[in-house]
């Protein structure tokens, strides 16, 4: 059962990985909006169809206009996708209306949400979820001014009609962003705290609580699912490490379930304010910064692997094995957008130089149309500055120096291991490490000098025998790397912590053997 789940998850990720997380989120929200419109025609949604259309139009125009003006002022590329995602989230958070005052309030919420990306920012990175900021400001303005026609946040999406739809679309989005466990913790925490909180309130009033009904209401008749799937999961406002994300998820879950009031103030904590608290905690964890890298040059390691070297303008905080997201603005981006994730191929000790690597042309990739991002990246000139929009990942080695490790790399998946081995060498650490390196042919074994300098045993799975192998290297004699081949090559796998970096399909094929390892940490990618 576990084997099937592991294989299914990684293969599913391989399919979803062909779409950027931003584009997938926008598509999911657009589909949800279309479903809401159909349900409103049938009288099954709270707002009327004309209220939905009017609200969506105002939000789209206002968010796009504010973003365009701010980005033009700051000389940044206009990101229509970001504007539409903000507008789509607010469509389900604010109260749809066709009244002039209501539409004015909706415009205020949209304008504040988009402006918050630039005004509530730290070194180019927004600190708070834009939609939550916009909804909070609108709600506070209404409560303080007493002009209730402006509207407030209503979270009308939190109904049993939308619950299953939001759940299914949310799972797809969270699968792609690899945040299923984080948001599951948030949902369970919010559900438990919410049920307990309401049950205690009932008890204080002498009413016996119907726990099953409370659970049903908390799950399907609250914004819990939408908040978790489309707002809390936003990568830009989550800390980089999974344990930190779990802490944020748990805190937001408690606050959402509890929903405390503050004295006689008319506005409680609310879902969006709880999220803002979580955003603040995430910022405190990492003090997010937008580091800019100055391009130094490129090197062709193999026929299909290219390395780019940058110089960081200020120290880039990362752990060996983590990945960065690099923004390469260009005209007419395709479905994958202008940002990509790259494992860092250099150690922290190599700074200010920072290296990343990617695979280009050759094999099946040569028959596929090149993405707009790759074309733009190939056109970057020395001296040009690019923004790192974040560093994330838990693909890091265990802290215990005595832990025995198995590294399994496929093709360009060797990149994070290069950073880890360079770090170990720079810090003088000795680890019991065995690497399995698979490539279509010997000429495609990238970073050989780095791996040979590390001195760890390497078992190469290639069709042809590599020439001039270092003493620590061994050729698998053309054996195919599958579960049986991995078990044969590393008979003591049960004593090792397995780290696997490569295409999701390969990870799924190796699942039967990997399940025997002491632990499994994967770094699946789907290419671009």
For each residue, the residues with C-beta under 8 A, 3 or more apart:
1: 4 5
2: 5 6 515
3: 6 7 511 512 515
4: 1 7 8
5: 1 2 8 9
6: 2 3 9 10 507 508 511 514 515
7: 3 4 10 11 508 509 511
8: 4 5 11 12 508
9: 5 6 12 13 175
10: 6 7 13 14 504 505 507 508 511 522 524
11: 7 8 14 15 504 505 508
12: 8 9 15 16 175
13: 9 10 16 17 175 176 178 504 524 526
14: 10 11 17 18 503 504 505 524 526
15: 11 12 18 526
16: 12 13 19 24 172 175 176 526
17: 13 14 176 504 524 525 526 527
18: 14 15 526
19: 16 23 24 27 176 335 336
20: 23 24 335 336 337 339
21: 24 25 173 176 177 235
22: 25 26 81 82 85 337 339
23: 19 20 26 27 81 335 336 337
24: 16 19 20 21 27 28 172 173 176
25: 21 22 28 29 85 173 230
26: 22 23 29 30 81 84 85 88
27: 19 23 24 30 31
28: 24 25 31 32 169 170 172 173 230
29: 25 26 32 33 85 88 89 230
30: 26 27 33 34 88
31: 27 28 34 35 169
32: 28 29 35 36 88 92 157 162 165 166 169
33: 29 30 36 37 52 56 88 91 92
34: 30 31 37 38
35: 31 32 38 39 165
36: 32 33 39 40 45 47 52 92 157 162
37: 33 34 40 41 49 52 53
38: 34 35 41 42
39: 35 36 42 44 45 161 162
40: 36 37 43 44 45 47 48 49 51 52
41: 37 38 49
42: 38 39
43: 40
44: 39 40 161
45: 36 39 40 52 156 161 162
46: 156 159
47: 36 40 51 52 55 95 96 156
48: 40 51 52 96
49: 37 40 41 52 53
50: 53 54 98
51: 40 47 48 54 55 96 97 98
52: 33 36 37 40 45 47 48 49 55 56 91 96
53: 37 49 50 56 57
54: 50 51 57 58 96 97 98 103
55: 47 51 52 58 59 91 94 96 97 103 106
56: 33 52 53 59 60 87 88 91
57: 53 54 60 61
58: 54 55 61 62 103 106 107 110
59: 55 56 62 63 86 87 88 90 91 94 106 107 109 110
60: 56 57 63 64 83 84 87
61: 57 58 64 65
62: 58 59 65 66 87 106 107 110 111 114
63: 59 60 66 67 83 84 86 87 90 110 111 113 114
64: 60 61 67 68 80 83 84 87
65: 61 62 68 69
66: 62 63 69 70 110 111 114 115
67: 63 64 70 71 78 79 80 82 83 86 114 117
68: 64 65 71 72 78 83
69: 65 66 72 73
70: 66 67 73 74 76 114 115 117 118
71: 67 68 74 75 76 77 78 79
72: 68 69 75 76 78
73: 69 70
74: 70 71 118
75: 71 72
76: 70 71 72 329
77: 71 329 330 338
78: 67 68 71 72
79: 67 71 82 83 338
80: 64 67 83 84
81: 22 23 26 84 85 337
82: 22 67 79 85 86 117
83: 60 63 64 67 68 79 80 86 87 114
84: 26 60 63 64 80 81 87 88
85: 22 25 26 29 81 82 88 89
86: 59 63 67 82 83 89 90 110 113 114 130 131 134
87: 56 59 60 62 63 64 83 84 90 91 110
88: 26 29 30 32 33 56 59 84 85 91 92
89: 29 85 86 92 93 131 230 231
90: 59 63 86 87 93 94 106 109 110 113 131 134 135
91: 33 52 55 56 59 87 88 94 96
92: 32 33 36 88 89 155 156 157 226
93: 89 90 131 135 153 154 155 157 223 272
94: 55 59 90 91 105 106 109 135 138 151 152 153 154
95: 47 102 151 152 153 154 156
96: 47 48 51 52 54 55 91 106 156
97: 51 54 55 101 102 103 105 106 151
98: 50 51 54 102 103
99: 102 103 149
100: 103 104
101: 97 104 105 147 149 150 151
102: 95 97 98 99 105 106 149 150 151
103: 54 55 58 97 98 99 100 106 107
104: 100 101 107 108 150
105: 94 97 101 102 108 109 138 141 142 149 150 151
106: 55 58 59 62 90 94 96 97 102 103 109 110 138 151
107: 58 59 62 103 104 110 111
108: 104 105 111 112 134 137 138 141 150
109: 59 90 94 105 106 112 113 134 135 137 138
110: 58 59 62 63 66 86 87 90 106 107 113 114 134
111: 62 63 66 107 108 114 115 134
112: 108 109 115 116 133 134 137 138
113: 63 86 90 109 110 116 117 130 131 133 134 135
114: 62 63 66 67 70 83 86 110 111 117 130 134
115: 66 70 111 112 118 119
116: 112 113 119 120 126 128 130 133 134
117: 67 70 82 113 114 120 121 126 130
118: 70 74 115 121 126
119: 115 116
120: 116 117 126 127 128 133
121: 117 118 124 125 126 127
122: 125 127 283 287 288 289
123: 288 289 290
124: 121 290 387
125: 121 122 236 288 289 290 389 390
126: 116 117 118 120 121 130 236 237
127: 120 121 122 237 279 280 283 288
128: 116 120 132 133 237 276 279 280
129: 132 133 231 232 234 237 272 275 276 279
130: 86 113 114 116 117 126 133 134
131: 86 89 90 93 113 134 135 231 272
132: 128 129 135 136 231 272 273 275 276 279
133: 112 113 116 120 128 129 130 136 137 272 276
134: 86 90 108 109 110 111 112 113 114 116 130 131 137 138
135: 90 93 94 109 113 131 132 138 139 152 153 272
136: 132 133 139 140 153 270 272 273 276
137: 108 109 112 133 134 140 141
138: 94 105 106 108 109 112 134 135 141 142 150 151 152 153
139: 135 136 142 143 152 153 267 270 272
140: 136 137 143 144 267
141: 105 108 137 138 144 145 147 150
142: 105 138 139 145 146 147 148 150 151 152
143: 139 140 146 152 266 267
144: 140 141
145: 141 142 150
146: 142 143
147: 101 141 142 150
148: 142 151 152
149: 99 101 102 105
150: 101 102 104 105 108 138 141 142 145 147
151: 94 95 97 101 102 105 106 138 142 148 154
152: 94 95 135 138 139 142 143 148
153: 93 94 95 135 136 138 139 270 271 272
154: 93 94 95 151
155: 92 93 158 222 223 226 227 271
156: 45 46 47 92 95 96 159
157: 32 36 92 93 162 166 223 226
158: 155 162 163 220 221 222 223 224 225 226
159: 46 156 162 163 220 221
160: 163 220 221
161: 39 44 45 165
162: 32 36 39 45 157 158 159 165 166 226
163: 158 159 160 166 167 219 220 221 225
164: 167 168 220
165: 32 35 161 162 168 169
166: 32 157 162 163 169 170 225 226 229
167: 163 164 170 171 225 229
168: 164 165 171 172
169: 28 31 32 165 166 172 173 229
170: 28 166 167 173 174 183 225 226 228 229 230
171: 167 168 174 175 180 229
172: 16 24 28 168 169 175 176
173: 21 24 25 28 169 170 176 177 229 230 233
174: 170 171 177 178 179 180 183 229 233
175: 9 12 13 16 171 172 178 180
176: 13 16 17 19 21 24 172 173
177: 21 173 174 233 235
178: 13 174 175
179: 174 182 183 233 238 245
180: 171 174 175 183 184
181: 184 185 242 246
182: 179 185 186 233 238 242 245 246 249
183: 170 174 179 180 186 187 228 229 232 233 249
184: 180 181 187 188
185: 181 182 188 189 246 249 250 253
186: 182 183 189 190 228 232 249 250 252 253 256
187: 183 184 190 191 224 225 228 253
188: 184 185 191 192 253
189: 185 186 192 193 249 250 253 254 257
190: 186 187 193 194 218 224 228 252 253 254 256 257
191: 187 188 194 195 215 218 219 224 257
192: 188 189 195 196 257
193: 189 190 196 197 253 254 256 257 258
194: 190 191 197 198 214 218 222 224 256 257 258 259
195: 191 192 198 199 211 214 215 218 257
196: 192 193 199 200 257
197: 193 194 200 201 257 258 259
198: 194 195 201 202 209 214 218
199: 195 196 202 203 209 211 214
200: 196 197 203 204
201: 197 198 204 205
202: 198 199 205 207 208 209
203: 199 200 206 207 209
204: 200 201
205: 201 202
206: 203
207: 202 203
208: 202
209: 198 199 202 203 214
210: 213 214
211: 195 199 214 215
212: 215 216
213: 210 216 217
214: 194 195 198 199 209 210 211 217 218
215: 191 195 211 212 218 219
216: 212 213 219 220 221
217: 213 214 220 221 222
218: 190 191 194 195 198 214 215 221 222 224 257
219: 163 191 215 216 222 224 225
220: 158 159 160 163 164 216 217
221: 158 159 160 163 216 217 218
222: 155 158 194 217 218 219 225
223: 93 155 157 158 226 227 271
224: 158 187 190 191 194 218 219 227 228 256
225: 158 163 166 167 170 187 219 222 228 229
226: 92 155 157 158 162 166 170 223 229 230 231
227: 155 223 224 230 231 232 256 271 275
228: 170 183 186 187 190 224 225 231 232 233
229: 166 167 169 170 171 173 174 183 225 226 233
230: 25 28 29 89 170 173 226 227 233
231: 89 129 131 132 226 227 228 234 275
232: 129 183 186 227 228 238 248 249 252 275 278
233: 173 174 177 179 182 183 228 229 230 238
234: 129 231 237 238
235: 21 177 238 325 390 392
236: 125 126 389 390
237: 126 127 128 129 234 278 279 282
238: 179 182 232 233 234 235 244 245 248 282
239: 244 245 248 282 285 286
240: 244 286 322 390 391 392 393
241: 244 245 285 394
242: 181 182 245 246 394
243: 246 247
244: 238 239 240 241 247 248 282 285 286
245: 179 182 238 239 241 242 248 249 282
246: 181 182 185 242 243 249 250
247: 243 244 250 251 281 285
248: 232 238 239 244 245 251 252 278 281 282 285
249: 182 183 185 186 189 232 245 246 252 253 278
250: 185 186 189 246 247 253 254
251: 247 248 254 255 277 278 281
252: 186 190 232 248 249 255 256 274 275 277 278
253: 185 186 187 188 189 190 193 249 250 256 257
254: 189 190 193 250 251 257 258
255: 251 252 258 259 260 269 273 274 277 278
256: 186 190 193 194 224 227 252 253 259 271 274
257: 189 190 191 192 193 194 195 196 197 218 253 254
258: 193 194 197 254 255 269
259: 194 197 255 256 268 269 270 271 274
260: 255 268 269
261: 265 268 269
262: 265 268 269
263:
264:
265: 261 262
266: 143
267: 139 140 143 270 273
268: 259 260 261 262 273
269: 255 258 259 260 261 262 273 274 277
270: 136 139 153 259 267 273 274
271: 153 155 223 227 256 259 274 275
272: 93 129 131 132 133 135 136 139 153 275 276
273: 132 136 255 267 268 269 270 276 277
274: 252 255 256 259 269 270 271 277 278
275: 129 132 227 231 232 252 271 272 278 279
276: 128 129 132 133 136 272 273 279 280
277: 251 252 255 269 273 274 280 281
278: 232 237 248 249 251 252 255 274 275 281 282
279: 127 128 129 132 237 275 276 282 283
280: 127 128 276 277 283 284
281: 247 248 251 277 278 284 285
282: 237 238 239 244 245 248 278 279 285 286 288
283: 122 127 279 280 286 287 288
284: 280 281 287
285: 239 241 244 247 248 281 282
286: 239 240 244 282 283 317
287: 122 283 284
288: 122 123 125 127 282 283 390
289: 122 123 125 314 317
290: 123 124 125 387 388 389
291: 312 313 314 316 387 388
292: 312 313 385 386 387 388
293: 310 311 312 313 316 326 354 385 386 387 388
294: 310 311 312 313 383 384 385
295: 308 309 310 380 381 382 383 384 385 386
296: 309 310 311 353 382
297: 308 309 382
298: 306 307 308 309
299: 306 307 309
300: 303 305 306
301: 305 306 307 357 446 447
302: 305 443 444 445 446
303: 300 361 362 443 444
304: 359 360 361 362 363 365 444
305: 300 301 302 357 358 359 360 411 412 444 446
306: 298 299 300 301 357 358 359 360
307: 298 299 301 345 355 356 357
308: 295 297 298 355 356 357 358 377 380
309: 295 296 297 298 299 353 354 355
310: 293 294 295 296 353 354 355 356 386
311: 293 294 296 352 353 354
312: 291 292 293 294 315 316 351 352 353 354
313: 291 292 293 294 385
314: 289 291
315: 312 351 352
316: 291 293 312 324 348 351 354 388 391
317: 286 289 391
318: 322 324 344 348 391
319: 322 348 393 396
320: 344 347 348 396 397 416 419 420 422 423
321: 343 393 395 396 397 416 417 419 420 499 523
322: 240 318 319 343 344 391 392 393 395 396 416
323: 341 342 343 344 391 392 393 395 416 523
324: 316 318 341 342 344 356 388 390 391 392
325: 235 339 340 341 342 388 389 390 391 392
326: 293 339 340 341 342 356 386 387 388 389
327: 338 339 386 387 388 389
328: 338 339 340 373 376 377 380 386
329: 76 77 338 376
330: 77 333 338 372 373 375 376
331:
332: 372
333: 330 336 337 338 372 373
334: 337 371 372 373
335: 19 20 23
336: 19 20 23 333 340 371 372 373 528
337: 20 22 23 81 333 334 373
338: 77 79 327 328 329 330 333 373 376
339: 20 22 325 326 327 328 389
340: 325 326 328 336 373 377 528
341: 323 324 325 326 392 525
342: 323 324 325 326 356 357 358 415
343: 321 322 323 356 357 395 415 416 419 501 523
344: 318 320 322 323 324 354 355 356 391 415 416 419
345: 307 355 356 357 415 416 418 419 447
346: 350 351 353 354 355 418 419 422
347: 320 350 419 420 422 423 426
348: 316 318 319 320 351 423
349: 422 423 426 427
350: 346 347 353 354 355 422 426
351: 312 315 316 346 348 354
352: 311 312 315
353: 296 309 310 311 312 346 350
354: 293 309 310 311 312 316 344 346 350 351
355: 307 308 309 310 344 345 346 350
356: 307 308 310 324 326 342 343 344 345 415
357: 301 305 306 307 308 342 343 345 412 415 446 447
358: 305 306 308 342 374 377 412
359: 304 305 306 362 365 411 412 527
360: 304 305 306 365 370 374 378
361: 303 304 365 366 370
362: 303 304 359 365 366
363: 304 366 440
364: 367 368
365: 304 359 360 361 362 368 527
366: 361 362 363
367: 364
368: 364 365
369:
370: 360 361 374 375
371: 334 336 374 375 528
372: 330 332 333 334 336 375 376
373: 328 330 333 334 336 337 338 340 376 377 528
374: 358 360 370 371 377 378 528
375: 330 370 371 372 378 379
376: 328 329 330 338 372 373 379 380
377: 308 328 340 358 373 374 380
378: 360 374 375
379: 375 376
380: 295 308 328 376 377 384 386
381: 295 384
382: 295 296 297
383: 294 295
384: 294 295 380 381
385: 292 293 294 295 313
386: 292 293 295 310 326 327 328 380
387: 124 290 291 292 293 326 327
388: 290 291 292 293 316 324 325 326 327 391
389: 125 236 290 325 326 327 339
390: 125 235 236 240 288 324 325
391: 240 316 317 318 322 323 324 325 344 388
392: 235 240 322 323 324 325 341
393: 240 319 321 322 323 396 523
394: 241 242 521
395: 321 322 323 343 416 499 501 521 522 523
396: 319 320 321 322 393 420
397: 320 321 403 405 420 431 499
398: 403 405 497
399:
400: 403
401: 429 430 431
402: 432
403: 397 398 400 431 432 497
404: 432 433 492 495 496 497 518
405: 397 398 431 432 433 434 496 497 499
406: 433 434 435 436 490 493 496 497 498 499 517
407: 417 420 433 434 435 436 456 499 501
408: 435 436 438 486 498 499 500 501 502 510
409: 413 414 417 435 436 437 438 501 502
410: 413 414 438 439 481 501 502 503 506
411: 305 359 414 438 439 440 444 446 502 503
412: 305 357 358 359 415 446
413: 409 410 416 500 501 502 503 523 525
414: 409 410 411 417 418 437 446 447 451 501
415: 342 343 344 345 356 357 412 418 419 447 501
416: 320 321 322 323 343 344 345 395 413 419 420 501 523
417: 321 407 409 414 420 421 435 451 499 501
418: 345 346 414 415 421 422 447 450 451
419: 320 321 343 344 345 346 347 415 416 422 423
420: 320 321 347 396 397 407 416 417 423 424
421: 417 418 424 425 433 450 451 454 456
422: 320 346 347 349 350 418 419 425 426 450 454
423: 320 347 348 349 419 420 426 427 429
424: 420 421 427 429 430 431 454
425: 421 422 428 453 454
426: 347 349 350 422 423
427: 349 423 424
428: 425
429: 401 423 424
430: 401 424
431: 397 401 403 405 424 456
432: 402 403 404 405
433: 404 405 406 407 421 456 457
434: 405 406 407 456 457 459 490 496
435: 406 407 408 409 417 451 456 457 458 459
436: 406 407 408 409 458 459 461 481 486 489 490
437: 409 414 445 451 458 459 460 461
438: 408 409 410 411 460 461 462 481 502 506
439: 410 411 442 444 445 446 460 461 462
440: 363 411 444 462 463
441: 444 462 463 464
442: 439 445 460 462 464 465 466 467
443: 302 303
444: 302 303 304 305 411 439 440 441 462
445: 302 437 439 442 448 460 462 466
446: 301 302 305 357 411 412 414 439
447: 301 345 357 414 415 418 450 451
448: 445 451 452
449: 452 453
450: 418 421 422 447 453 454
451: 414 417 418 421 435 437 447 448 454 456 458
452: 448 449 455 470 472 473
453: 425 449 450
454: 421 422 424 425 450 451
455: 452 472
456: 407 421 431 433 434 435 451 472
457: 433 434 435 472 473 474
458: 435 436 437 451 470 472 473 474
459: 434 435 436 437 473 474 475 476 489 490
460: 437 438 439 442 445 466 469 473 474 475 476
461: 436 437 438 439 476 479 480 481 485 489
462: 438 439 440 441 442 444 445 465 466 475 476 478
463: 440 441 478
464: 441 442 478
465: 442 462 475 477
466: 442 445 460 462 469 473 475
467: 442
468:
469: 460 466 473 474 475
470: 452 458 473
471:
472: 452 455 456 457 458
473: 452 457 458 459 460 466 469 470
474: 457 458 459 460 469
475: 459 460 462 465 466 469
476: 459 460 461 462 479 481 485 489
477: 465
478: 462 463 464
479: 461 476 485 488 489
480: 461 485
481: 410 436 438 461 476 485 486 489 506 510
482: 485 486 509 510
483: 486 487 509 510 511 512 513 514
484: 487 488 513
485: 461 476 479 480 481 482 488 489
486: 408 436 481 482 483 489 490 493 510 513 514
487: 483 484 490 491 493 513 516
488: 479 484 485 491
489: 436 459 461 476 479 481 485 486
490: 406 434 436 459 486 487 493 496
491: 487 488
492: 404 495 496
493: 406 486 487 490 496 498 513 514 516 517
494: 516 517 518
495: 404 492 518
496: 404 405 406 434 490 492 493 517 518
497: 398 403 404 405 406 517 518 519 521
498: 406 408 493 514 517 518 519 520 521
499: 321 395 397 405 406 407 408 417 521 522 523
500: 408 413 506 507 510 514 520 521 522 523
501: 343 395 407 408 409 410 413 414 415 416 417 522 523 524 525
502: 408 409 410 411 413 438 506 507 523 524 525
503: 14 410 411 413 506 507 524 525 526 527
504: 10 11 13 14 17 507 508 524 525 526
505: 10 11 14 508 509
506: 410 438 481 500 502 503 509 510
507: 6 10 500 502 503 504 510 511 514 522 524
508: 6 7 8 10 11 504 505 511
509: 7 482 483 505 506
510: 408 481 482 483 486 500 506 507 513 514
511: 3 6 7 10 483 507 508 514 515
512: 3 483 515
513: 483 484 486 487 493 510 516 517
514: 6 483 486 493 498 500 507 510 511 517 520
515: 2 3 6 511 512 520
516: 487 493 494 513
517: 406 493 494 496 497 498 513 514 520
518: 404 494 495 496 497 498
519: 497 498
520: 498 500 514 515 517
521: 394 395 497 498 499 500
522: 10 395 499 500 501 507
523: 321 323 343 393 395 413 416 499 500 501 502
524: 10 13 14 17 501 502 503 504 507
525: 17 341 413 501 502 503 504
526: 13 14 15 16 17 18 503 504
527: 17 359 365 503
528: 336 340 371 373 374
